[in-house]
Amino acid sequence: MDVTALASAFIGAKAAEVQMAVAAKMMKMNADVAKSVVQVIDAAQENLNRLANVAAGIGGNLDISV
């Protein structure tokens, strides 16, 4: 084996290592985003459950004029 083949193999291995690290980081970020979305949906559901017991007509007429 000559030096260029060894150098090429080494560079290829390092590039693959970097690609794997980037892919792992992206998968972790996707998992974190999914977890955050679930938390937002859970919070929205809790807020909706609180509003289910509000009397009829509450919040129906809202004056937002300044």
C-alpha positions, 0 to 999 in steps of 0.5 A: 500500500502506498502513502496516498492510499493510506492518507485517502483511507484515513481522510475518508474515515475521518469524514465518516466519523464527522458525518456520524457525529452530525447525524447523532446531533441532529437526531438528538435535536429532533428528539428534543423538539418532539419532546417540546411539542408534546409539552406544549400540547399537554399544556394546551390540553390542561388549559382547555380542560380548565375552560371547560367548566366556565359558564356559558357566555363568558368571554363571548363579548370582548371589547379590544378597542383602545 
